[in-house]
Amino acid sequence: MHIATASSEETFAFAKKYSSRLRGGEIIGLVGDLGAGKTVFTKGLASGLGVRKTVSSPTFVLMKIYPARKKPSVIKYLCHIDAYRLKRARELLSIGAEEYFSRADTVTVIEWADRIKKILPEKTKYVKISHINDKNSDKKRLIKYV
């Protein structure tokens, strides 16, 4: 599946709508260049799941857990991970991230998932976000489900 978005707002809106497909227990690996829209996508998912706190990339803390409040839903948490600064994939396991990979009440979103692919479960769904070369806009993105 492919979708093109023309702005950050469209990327956010698409991810918010996509969140309605989530049932809990999903692991979503986001892949894309710096500035491609991974955090915007995560913010849209969070909004759709009823997260009320401001979502920001956990670049320095590596992982943030947000309560999800959308009713009715078995999803109680959004686990947001940023693997950008990791030197080794195993570092993520040392902070307890693996605990969230198997929780049915949690959706886990991982930015820079390609850097830690070897430790992610087989059930991980990958979303690739890339810029579309368009001289009229530097905000256009192509979102692919791999």
C-alpha positions as CSV (number, residue, x, y, z in Angstrom):
1,M,0.0,0.0,0.0
2,H,1.3,3.5,-0.9
3,I,-0.1,6.9,-0.1
4,A,1.3,10.3,-0.9
5,T,0.8,13.3,1.4
6,A,1.4,16.9,0.5
7,S,2.0,18.3,4.0
8,S,2.8,17.4,7.6
9,E,-0.9,18.0,8.3
10,E,-1.9,15.4,5.8
11,T,0.7,12.9,7.1
12,F,-0.7,13.5,10.7
13,A,-4.3,13.1,9.5
14,F,-3.5,9.9,7.6
15,A,-1.8,8.4,10.7
16,K,-4.7,9.4,12.9
17,K,-7.1,7.7,10.6
18,Y,-4.8,4.6,10.3
19,S,-4.8,4.3,14.1
20,S,-8.4,3.1,13.9
21,R,-7.1,-0.1,12.3
22,L,-5.0,-0.9,15.3
23,R,-6.2,-3.6,17.8
24,G,-3.3,-3.7,20.3
25,G,-0.1,-5.5,20.3
26,E,1.2,-4.0,17.0
27,I,4.8,-3.0,16.5
28,I,5.2,-0.4,13.8
29,G,8.8,0.2,12.6
30,L,9.2,3.6,10.9
31,V,11.9,4.0,8.4
32,G,13.0,7.2,6.6
33,D,15.5,9.9,6.3
34,L,15.9,12.7,8.8
35,G,12.9,15.0,8.5
36,A,10.9,12.6,6.4
37,G,7.9,12.7,8.8
38,K,8.4,9.8,11.3
39,T,7.6,11.8,14.3
40,V,4.6,13.5,12.6
41,F,3.3,10.1,11.7
42,T,3.7,9.0,15.4
43,K,1.9,12.2,16.6
44,G,-1.0,11.3,14.3
45,L,-1.2,7.8,15.6
46,A,-1.1,9.1,19.2
47,S,-3.9,11.5,18.5
48,G,-6.0,8.8,17.0
49,L,-5.4,6.6,20.1
50,G,-6.5,9.4,22.4
51,V,-3.1,10.3,23.8
52,R,-3.5,13.7,25.4
53,K,0.1,14.5,26.2
54,T,2.3,16.3,23.7
55,V,4.2,13.7,21.8
56,S,7.8,14.4,20.9
57,S,10.6,12.3,19.6
58,P,12.4,10.5,22.5
59,T,15.8,10.9,20.9
60,F,17.7,11.3,24.1
61,V,15.7,9.2,26.5
62,L,15.1,6.5,23.8
63,M,11.6,5.5,24.9
64,K,8.4,7.2,26.2
65,I,5.2,5.6,27.3
66,Y,1.9,7.5,26.8
67,P,-1.5,6.6,28.2
68,A,-4.0,6.0,25.3
69,R,-7.6,6.9,26.2
70,K,-9.6,6.2,23.1
71,K,-12.8,4.4,24.1
72,P,-13.8,1.7,23.5
73,S,-10.4,0.1,23.0
74,V,-8.1,-2.5,24.6
75,I,-5.2,-0.2,23.7
76,K,-4.0,1.4,26.9
77,Y,-0.5,2.6,26.0
78,L,1.5,4.0,23.1
79,C,5.2,3.1,23.5
80,H,7.3,5.5,21.4
81,I,10.9,4.5,20.7
82,D,13.6,6.4,18.9
83,A,16.6,4.2,17.8
84,Y,18.6,7.0,16.1
85,R,21.3,7.4,18.8
86,L,21.7,3.7,19.5
87,K,25.2,2.3,18.8
88,R,23.9,-1.3,19.2
89,A,20.4,-2.8,19.0
90,R,20.9,-4.6,22.3
91,E,21.0,-1.2,24.1
92,L,17.2,-1.0,23.7
93,L,16.7,-4.2,25.4
94,S,18.6,-3.0,28.5
95,I,16.0,-0.3,29.1
96,G,13.1,-2.7,29.0
97,A,11.7,-2.0,25.5
98,E,11.2,-5.7,24.8
99,E,8.6,-5.9,27.6
100,Y,6.3,-3.7,25.4
101,F,6.8,-5.8,22.2
102,S,4.4,-8.5,23.5
103,R,1.8,-6.4,25.3
104,A,-1.7,-6.7,23.9
105,D,-2.7,-3.4,25.5
106,T,0.1,-1.5,23.8
107,V,1.0,-0.2,20.3
108,T,4.8,0.2,19.9
109,V,6.1,2.7,17.4
110,I,9.8,2.7,16.6
111,E,11.5,5.5,14.7
112,W,14.7,4.5,12.9
113,A,13.6,0.8,13.1
114,D,15.9,-0.2,10.4
115,R,18.8,0.3,12.8
116,I,17.5,-2.3,15.2
117,K,15.7,-4.7,12.9
118,K,17.6,-7.7,14.1
119,I,16.0,-7.5,17.6
120,L,12.5,-6.7,16.5
121,P,9.8,-9.4,16.4
122,E,8.8,-10.9,13.1
123,K,5.3,-9.4,13.5
124,T,6.8,-5.9,13.1
125,K,5.0,-3.9,10.4
126,Y,7.3,-1.5,8.6
127,V,6.3,1.9,7.3
128,K,8.7,3.7,5.0
129,I,8.3,7.4,4.7
130,S,10.3,9.2,2.0
131,H,10.3,12.6,0.4
132,I,8.9,12.9,-3.1
133,N,11.0,14.9,-5.4
134,D,8.7,17.7,-6.5
135,K,10.0,21.1,-7.3
136,N,6.8,22.7,-6.1
137,S,7.0,21.3,-2.6
138,D,9.5,19.9,-0.2
139,K,6.8,18.7,2.1
140,K,5.4,15.9,-0.1
141,R,5.9,12.4,1.3
142,L,5.3,8.9,0.1
143,I,4.2,6.5,2.8
144,K,4.8,2.8,2.0
145,Y,3.8,-0.3,4.0
146,V,6.5,-2.8,3.5
